[in-house]
């Protein structure tokens, strides 16, 4: 990989990428409502990346997933 291949990423780019991953997962049914553990883990993983780059997870997570995260953190 040459130095010309390195491109900067901006917070908005990463936010859109996280949103697209989240919505693609929700749209194809991998976030089944009967599997709360999966949904919490998936939302937690995306939230971790979002927080690491300064993106608010609440800007793209569904309110019910935000509530699941809050409930599981206690």
Biopython code that builds the backbone (N, CA, C, O; Angstrom):
import numpy as np
from Bio.PDB.StructureBuilder import StructureBuilder

atoms = [
    (1, "UNK", "N", (0.856, -1.168, 0.000)),
    (1, "UNK", "CA", (0.000, 0.000, 0.000)),
    (1, "UNK", "C", (0.902, 1.230, 0.000)),
    (1, "UNK", "O", (1.784, 1.366, 0.848)),
    (2, "UNK", "N", (0.677, 2.102, -0.938)),
    (2, "UNK", "CA", (1.463, 3.333, -1.004)),
    (2, "UNK", "C", (0.782, 4.428, -0.200)),
    (2, "UNK", "O", (-0.383, 4.306, 0.179)),
    (3, "UNK", "N", (1.509, 5.480, 0.051)),
    (3, "UNK", "CA", (0.934, 6.585, 0.824)),
    (3, "UNK", "C", (-0.221, 7.250, 0.091)),
    (3, "UNK", "O", (-1.045, 7.920, 0.713)),
    (4, "UNK", "N", (-0.291, 7.075, -1.211)),
    (4, "UNK", "CA", (-1.402, 7.635, -1.977)),
    (4, "UNK", "C", (-2.706, 6.878, -1.728)),
    (4, "UNK", "O", (-3.786, 7.393, -2.017)),
    (5, "UNK", "N", (-2.610, 5.656, -1.191)),
    (5, "UNK", "CA", (-3.798, 4.845, -0.927)),
    (5, "UNK", "C", (-4.468, 5.219, 0.388)),
    (5, "UNK", "O", (-5.609, 4.826, 0.632)),
    (6, "UNK", "N", (-3.789, 5.957, 1.222)),
    (6, "UNK", "CA", (-4.331, 6.337, 2.525)),
    (6, "UNK", "C", (-5.195, 7.581, 2.355)),
    (6, "UNK", "O", (-4.739, 8.621, 1.880)),
    (7, "UNK", "N", (-6.437, 7.444, 2.751)),
    (7, "UNK", "CA", (-7.379, 8.553, 2.635)),
    (7, "UNK", "C", (-7.911, 8.882, 4.032)),
    (7, "UNK", "O", (-8.136, 7.977, 4.836)),
    (8, "UNK", "N", (-8.111, 10.153, 4.323)),
    (8, "UNK", "CA", (-8.638, 10.506, 5.644)),
    (8, "UNK", "C", (-10.118, 10.131, 5.767)),
    (8, "UNK", "O", (-10.874, 10.186, 4.797)),
    (9, "UNK", "N", (-10.499, 9.758, 6.961)),
    (9, "UNK", "CA", (-11.902, 9.510, 7.268)),
    (9, "UNK", "C", (-12.366, 10.626, 8.183)),
    (9, "UNK", "O", (-11.649, 11.053, 9.089)),
    (10, "UNK", "N", (-13.550, 11.078, 7.935)),
    (10, "UNK", "CA", (-14.123, 12.122, 8.756)),
    (10, "UNK", "C", (-15.257, 11.539, 9.577)),
    (10, "UNK", "O", (-15.851, 10.527, 9.206)),
    (11, "UNK", "N", (-15.550, 12.180, 10.688)),
    (11, "UNK", "CA", (-16.585, 11.695, 11.601)),
    (11, "UNK", "C", (-17.900, 11.428, 10.872)),
    (11, "UNK", "O", (-18.548, 10.412, 11.124)),
    (12, "UNK", "N", (-18.298, 12.316, 9.981)),
    (12, "UNK", "CA", (-19.554, 12.112, 9.239)),
    (12, "UNK", "C", (-19.498, 10.873, 8.359)),
    (12, "UNK", "O", (-20.502, 10.177, 8.212)),
    (13, "UNK", "N", (-18.341, 10.589, 7.774)),
    (13, "UNK", "CA", (-18.184, 9.379, 6.956)),
    (13, "UNK", "C", (-18.379, 8.129, 7.811)),
    (13, "UNK", "O", (-19.077, 7.193, 7.419)),
    (14, "UNK", "N", (-17.758, 8.131, 8.970)),
    (14, "UNK", "CA", (-17.866, 6.977, 9.865)),
    (14, "UNK", "C", (-19.289, 6.842, 10.390)),
    (14, "UNK", "O", (-19.802, 5.729, 10.500)),
    (15, "UNK", "N", (-19.927, 7.950, 10.713)),
    (15, "UNK", "CA", (-21.316, 7.907, 11.184)),
    (15, "UNK", "C", (-22.219, 7.293, 10.121)),
    (15, "UNK", "O", (-23.061, 6.451, 10.434)),
    (16, "UNK", "N", (-22.054, 7.703, 8.877)),
    (16, "UNK", "CA", (-22.868, 7.127, 7.793)),
    (16, "UNK", "C", (-22.572, 5.648, 7.599)),
    (16, "UNK", "O", (-23.480, 4.871, 7.307)),
    (17, "UNK", "N", (-21.325, 5.252, 7.755)),
    (17, "UNK", "CA", (-20.961, 3.838, 7.629)),
    (17, "UNK", "C", (-21.618, 3.014, 8.730)),
    (17, "UNK", "O", (-22.176, 1.950, 8.460)),
    (18, "UNK", "N", (-21.556, 3.496, 9.966)),
    (18, "UNK", "CA", (-22.195, 2.782, 11.076)),
    (18, "UNK", "C", (-23.705, 2.695, 10.878)),
    (18, "UNK", "O", (-24.311, 1.654, 11.131)),
    (19, "UNK", "N", (-24.307, 3.785, 10.427)),
    (19, "UNK", "CA", (-25.751, 3.775, 10.161)),
    (19, "UNK", "C", (-26.100, 2.747, 9.098)),
    (19, "UNK", "O", (-27.080, 2.016, 9.241)),
    (20, "UNK", "N", (-25.315, 2.684, 8.040)),
    (20, "UNK", "CA", (-25.622, 1.748, 6.960)),
    (20, "UNK", "C", (-25.495, 0.308, 7.426)),
    (20, "UNK", "O", (-26.298, -0.539, 7.032)),
    (21, "UNK", "N", (-24.495, 0.013, 8.262)),
    (21, "UNK", "CA", (-24.352, -1.335, 8.813)),
    (21, "UNK", "C", (-25.557, -1.674, 9.683)),
    (21, "UNK", "O", (-26.118, -2.765, 9.576)),
    (22, "UNK", "N", (-25.949, -0.748, 10.535)),
    (22, "UNK", "CA", (-27.084, -0.967, 11.437)),
    (22, "UNK", "C", (-28.378, -1.198, 10.655)),
    (22, "UNK", "O", (-29.112, -2.146, 10.933)),
    (23, "UNK", "N", (-28.653, -0.339, 9.687)),
    (23, "UNK", "CA", (-29.898, -0.465, 8.939)),
    (23, "UNK", "C", (-29.903, -1.679, 8.017)),
    (23, "UNK", "O", (-30.952, -2.287, 7.806)),
    (24, "UNK", "N", (-28.753, -2.036, 7.468)),
    (24, "UNK", "CA", (-28.690, -3.251, 6.644)),
    (24, "UNK", "C", (-28.986, -4.484, 7.486)),
    (24, "UNK", "O", (-29.687, -5.394, 7.044)),
    (25, "UNK", "N", (-28.455, -4.508, 8.684)),
    (25, "UNK", "CA", (-28.716, -5.626, 9.575)),
    (25, "UNK", "C", (-30.190, -5.696, 9.956)),
    (25, "UNK", "O", (-30.786, -6.773, 9.966)),
    (26, "UNK", "N", (-30.769, -4.547, 10.266)),
    (26, "UNK", "CA", (-32.191, -4.515, 10.636)),
    (26, "UNK", "C", (-33.072, -4.908, 9.460)),
    (26, "UNK", "O", (-34.076, -5.598, 9.639)),
    (27, "UNK", "N", (-32.707, -4.476, 8.268)),
    (27, "UNK", "CA", (-33.526, -4.737, 7.090)),
    (27, "UNK", "C", (-33.508, -6.204, 6.668)),
    (27, "UNK", "O", (-34.501, -6.709, 6.143)),
    (28, "UNK", "N", (-32.390, -6.891, 6.892)),
    (28, "UNK", "CA", (-32.350, -8.286, 6.443)),
    (28, "UNK", "C", (-32.767, -9.267, 7.520)),
    (28, "UNK", "O", (-32.663, -10.480, 7.333)),
    (29, "UNK", "N", (-33.235, -8.758, 8.639)),
    (29, "UNK", "CA", (-33.808, -9.632, 9.665)),
    (29, "UNK", "C", (-32.809, -10.230, 10.632)),
    (29, "UNK", "O", (-33.180, -11.094, 11.426)),
    (30, "UNK", "N", (-31.544, -9.801, 10.597)),
    (30, "UNK", "CA", (-30.592, -10.378, 11.533)),
    (30, "UNK", "C", (-30.795, -9.842, 12.937)),
    (30, "UNK", "O", (-30.257, -10.396, 13.896)),
    (31, "UNK", "N", (-31.555, -8.782, 13.069)),
    (31, "UNK", "CA", (-31.859, -8.269, 14.412)),
    (31, "UNK", "C", (-33.260, -8.727, 14.809)),
    (31, "UNK", "O", (-34.174, -7.919, 14.971)),
    (32, "UNK", "N", (-33.401, -10.026, 14.959)),
    (32, "UNK", "CA", (-34.697, -10.592, 15.328)),
    (32, "UNK", "C", (-35.111, -10.103, 16.708)),
    (32, "UNK", "O", (-34.287, -10.003, 17.617)),
    (33, "UNK", "N", (-36.380, -9.803, 16.852)),
    (33, "UNK", "CA", (-36.863, -9.309, 18.146)),
    (33, "UNK", "C", (-36.842, -10.394, 19.206)),
    (33, "UNK", "O", (-36.880, -10.079, 20.395)),
    (34, "UNK", "N", (-36.782, -11.679, 18.811)),
    (34, "UNK", "CA", (-36.781, -12.765, 19.782)),
    (34, "UNK", "C", (-35.385, -13.056, 20.332)),
    (34, "UNK", "O", (-35.241, -13.906, 21.211)),
    (35, "UNK", "N", (-34.381, -12.386, 19.848)),
    (35, "UNK", "CA", (-33.017, -12.638, 20.312)),
    (35, "UNK", "C", (-32.415, -11.351, 20.867)),
    (35, "UNK", "O", (-31.594, -10.708, 20.213)),
    (36, "UNK", "N", (-32.827, -10.986, 22.067)),
    (36, "UNK", "CA", (-32.363, -9.748, 22.690)),
    (36, "UNK", "C", (-30.857, -9.730, 22.908)),
    (36, "UNK", "O", (-30.222, -8.684, 22.772)),
    (37, "UNK", "N", (-30.280, -10.885, 23.248)),
    (37, "UNK", "CA", (-28.834, -10.916, 23.475)),
    (37, "UNK", "C", (-28.073, -10.529, 22.212)),
    (37, "UNK", "O", (-27.090, -9.791, 22.280)),
    (38, "UNK", "N", (-28.520, -11.021, 21.068)),
    (38, "UNK", "CA", (-27.859, -10.661, 19.810)),
    (38, "UNK", "C", (-28.001, -9.165, 19.551)),
    (38, "UNK", "O", (-27.026, -8.485, 19.230)),
    (39, "UNK", "N", (-29.208, -8.667, 19.691)),
    (39, "UNK", "CA", (-29.443, -7.237, 19.426)),
    (39, "UNK", "C", (-28.617, -6.352, 20.335)),
    (39, "UNK", "O", (-28.049, -5.356, 19.886)),
    (40, "UNK", "N", (-28.544, -6.703, 21.611)),
    (40, "UNK", "CA", (-27.766, -5.906, 22.556)),
    (40, "UNK", "C", (-26.285, -5.950, 22.179)),
    (40, "UNK", "O", (-25.613, -4.919, 22.186)),
    (41, "UNK", "N", (-25.784, -7.122, 21.855)),
    (41, "UNK", "CA", (-24.380, -7.248, 21.478)),
    (41, "UNK", "C", (-24.052, -6.482, 20.209)),
    (41, "UNK", "O", (-23.014, -5.826, 20.118)),
    (42, "UNK", "N", (-24.941, -6.570, 19.233)),
    (42, "UNK", "CA", (-24.739, -5.862, 17.968)),
    (42, "UNK", "C", (-24.753, -4.354, 18.184)),
    (42, "UNK", "O", (-23.881, -3.641, 17.688)),
    (43, "UNK", "N", (-25.737, -3.875, 18.921)),
    (43, "UNK", "CA", (-25.837, -2.441, 19.208)),
    (43, "UNK", "C", (-24.647, -1.972, 20.046)),
    (43, "UNK", "O", (-24.137, -0.871, 19.841)),
    (44, "UNK", "N", (-24.211, -2.798, 20.979)),
    (44, "UNK", "CA", (-23.064, -2.432, 21.819)),
    (44, "UNK", "C", (-21.785, -2.344, 20.986)),
    (44, "UNK", "O", (-20.971, -1.444, 21.193)),
    (45, "UNK", "N", (-21.608, -3.262, 20.059)),
    (45, "UNK", "CA", (-20.416, -3.240, 19.208)),
    (45, "UNK", "C", (-20.385, -1.984, 18.340)),
    (45, "UNK", "O", (-19.360, -1.307, 18.259)),
    (46, "UNK", "N", (-21.497, -1.677, 17.698)),
    (46, "UNK", "CA", (-21.543, -0.470, 16.868)),
    (46, "UNK", "C", (-21.387, 0.788, 17.728)),
    (46, "UNK", "O", (-20.734, 1.746, 17.316)),
    (47, "UNK", "N", (-21.980, 0.781, 18.905)),
    (47, "UNK", "CA", (-21.865, 1.929, 19.804)),
    (47, "UNK", "C", (-20.423, 2.143, 20.245)),
    (47, "UNK", "O", (-19.965, 3.281, 20.353)),
    (48, "UNK", "N", (-19.714, 1.059, 20.499)),
    (48, "UNK", "CA", (-18.314, 1.168, 20.908)),
    (48, "UNK", "C", (-17.470, 1.839, 19.840)),
    (48, "UNK", "O", (-16.652, 2.710, 20.137)),
    (49, "UNK", "N", (-17.671, 1.429, 18.604)),
    (49, "UNK", "CA", (-16.925, 2.047, 17.503)),
    (49, "UNK", "C", (-17.336, 3.515, 17.374)),
    (49, "UNK", "O", (-16.490, 4.392, 17.201)),
    (50, "UNK", "N", (-18.632, 3.768, 17.458)),
    (50, "UNK", "CA", (-19.123, 5.144, 17.332)),
    (50, "UNK", "C", (-18.500, 6.042, 18.399)),
    (50, "UNK", "O", (-18.010, 7.128, 18.088)),
    (51, "UNK", "N", (-18.517, 5.599, 19.637)),
    (51, "UNK", "CA", (-17.965, 6.403, 20.721)),
    (51, "UNK", "C", (-16.459, 6.619, 20.555)),
    (51, "UNK", "O", (-15.937, 7.678, 20.902)),
    (52, "UNK", "N", (-15.774, 5.622, 20.030)),
    (52, "UNK", "CA", (-14.324, 5.727, 19.841)),
    (52, "UNK", "C", (-13.948, 6.819, 18.841)),
    (52, "UNK", "O", (-12.862, 7.393, 18.916)),
    (53, "UNK", "N", (-14.847, 7.098, 17.914)),
    (53, "UNK", "CA", (-14.546, 8.113, 16.892)),
    (53, "UNK", "C", (-15.361, 9.386, 17.083)),
    (53, "UNK", "O", (-15.362, 10.262, 16.218)),
    (54, "UNK", "N", (-16.056, 9.489, 18.218)),
    (54, "UNK", "CA", (-16.783, 10.709, 18.532)),
    (54, "UNK", "C", (-18.148, 10.845, 17.895)),
    (54, "UNK", "O", (-18.631, 11.959, 17.694)),
    (55, "UNK", "N", (-18.780, 9.719, 17.572)),
    (55, "UNK", "CA", (-20.125, 9.736, 17.004)),
    (55, "UNK", "C", (-21.104, 9.301, 18.094)),
    (55, "UNK", "O", (-20.857, 8.315, 18.788)),
    (56, "UNK", "N", (-22.187, 10.011, 18.245)),
    (56, "UNK", "CA", (-23.208, 9.662, 19.231)),
    (56, "UNK", "C", (-24.028, 8.481, 18.709)),
    (56, "UNK", "O", (-24.694, 8.613, 17.682)),
    (57, "UNK", "N", (-23.998, 7.325, 19.392)),
    (57, "UNK", "CA", (-24.759, 6.163, 18.931)),
    (57, "UNK", "C", (-26.263, 6.427, 18.837)),
    (57, "UNK", "O", (-26.961, 5.795, 18.044)),
    (58, "UNK", "N", (-26.753, 7.361, 19.646)),
    (58, "UNK", "CA", (-28.176, 7.663, 19.612)),
    (58, "UNK", "C", (-28.587, 8.335, 18.302)),
    (58, "UNK", "O", (-29.777, 8.472, 18.020)),
    (59, "UNK", "N", (-27.611, 8.751, 17.508)),
    (59, "UNK", "CA", (-27.936, 9.370, 16.222)),
    (59, "UNK", "C", (-28.335, 8.341, 15.172)),
    (59, "UNK", "O", (-28.874, 8.707, 14.128)),
    (60, "UNK", "N", (-28.077, 7.049, 15.434)),
    (60, "UNK", "CA", (-28.447, 6.036, 14.442)),
    (60, "UNK", "C", (-29.121, 4.794, 15.012)),
    (60, "UNK", "O", (-29.743, 4.046, 14.258)),
    (61, "UNK", "N", (-29.020, 4.548, 16.315)),
    (61, "UNK", "CA", (-29.676, 3.368, 16.889)),
    (61, "UNK", "C", (-31.161, 3.634, 17.113)),
    (61, "UNK", "O", (-31.567, 4.756, 17.418)),
    (62, "UNK", "N", (-31.958, 2.587, 16.958)),
    (62, "UNK", "CA", (-33.392, 2.681, 17.244)),
    (62, "UNK", "C", (-33.579, 2.878, 18.748)),
    (62, "UNK", "O", (-32.791, 2.364, 19.543)),
    (63, "UNK", "N", (-34.610, 3.615, 19.139)),
    (63, "UNK", "CA", (-34.848, 3.856, 20.572)),
    (63, "UNK", "C", (-34.927, 2.577, 21.406)),
    (63, "UNK", "O", (-34.468, 2.559, 22.548)),
    (64, "UNK", "N", (-35.497, 1.517, 20.858)),
    (64, "UNK", "CA", (-35.599, 0.272, 21.625)),
    (64, "UNK", "C", (-34.220, -0.360, 21.860)),
    (64, "UNK", "O", (-33.999, -0.996, 22.890)),
    (65, "UNK", "N", (-33.297, -0.188, 20.912)),
    (65, "UNK", "CA", (-31.947, -0.714, 21.119)),
    (65, "UNK", "C", (-31.176, 0.134, 22.130)),
    (65, "UNK", "O", (-30.374, -0.396, 22.898)),
    (66, "UNK", "N", (-31.410, 1.421, 22.132)),
    (66, "UNK", "CA", (-30.792, 2.290, 23.134)),
    (66, "UNK", "C", (-31.273, 1.881, 24.524)),
    (66, "UNK", "O", (-30.484, 1.810, 25.467)),
    (67, "UNK", "N", (-32.564, 1.614, 24.641)),
    (67, "UNK", "CA", (-33.130, 1.188, 25.927)),
    (67, "UNK", "C", (-32.545, -0.154, 26.356)),
    (67, "UNK", "O", (-32.238, -0.342, 27.533)),
    (68, "UNK", "N", (-32.386, -1.091, 25.419)),
    (68, "UNK", "CA", (-31.774, -2.389, 25.754)),
    (68, "UNK", "C", (-30.361, -2.195, 26.281)),
    (68, "UNK", "O", (-29.968, -2.829, 27.260)),
    (69, "UNK", "N", (-29.592, -1.320, 25.634)),
    (69, "UNK", "CA", (-28.224, -1.061, 26.090)),
    (69, "UNK", "C", (-28.218, -0.490, 27.503)),
    (69, "UNK", "O", (-27.422, -0.904, 28.346)),
    (70, "UNK", "N", (-29.104, 0.456, 27.750)),
    (70, "UNK", "CA", (-29.168, 1.068, 29.082)),
    (70, "UNK", "C", (-29.586, 0.051, 30.133)),
    (70, "UNK", "O", (-29.055, 0.055, 31.244)),
    (71, "UNK", "N", (-30.528, -0.819, 29.797)),
    (71, "UNK", "CA", (-31.005, -1.824, 30.737)),
    (71, "UNK", "C", (-29.919, -2.850, 31.067)),
    (71, "UNK", "O", (-29.811, -3.306, 32.205)),
    (72, "UNK", "N", (-29.122, -3.206, 30.069)),
    (72, "UNK", "CA", (-28.081, -4.218, 30.277)),
    (72, "UNK", "C", (-26.843, -3.672, 30.969)),
    (72, "UNK", "O", (-26.027, -4.443, 31.472)),
    (73, "UNK", "N", (-26.694, -2.361, 31.000)),
    (73, "UNK", "CA", (-25.488, -1.801, 31.609)),
    (73, "UNK", "C", (-25.606, -1.696, 33.120)),
    (73, "UNK", "O", (-24.647, -1.311, 33.788)),
    (74, "UNK", "N", (-26.754, -2.027, 33.663)),
    (74, "UNK", "CA", (-26.957, -1.930, 35.122)),
    (74, "UNK", "C", (-26.669, -3.220, 35.804)),
    (74, "UNK", "O", (-26.789, -3.312, 37.026)),
]
sb = StructureBuilder()
sb.init_structure("model")
sb.init_model(0)
sb.init_chain("A")
sb.init_seg("    ")
for serial, (resi, resn, name, xyz) in enumerate(atoms, 1):
    if name == "N":
        sb.init_residue(resn, " ", resi, " ")
    sb.init_atom(name, np.array(xyz, "f"), 0.0, 1.0, " ", f" {name:<3s}", serial, name[0])
structure = sb.get_structure()
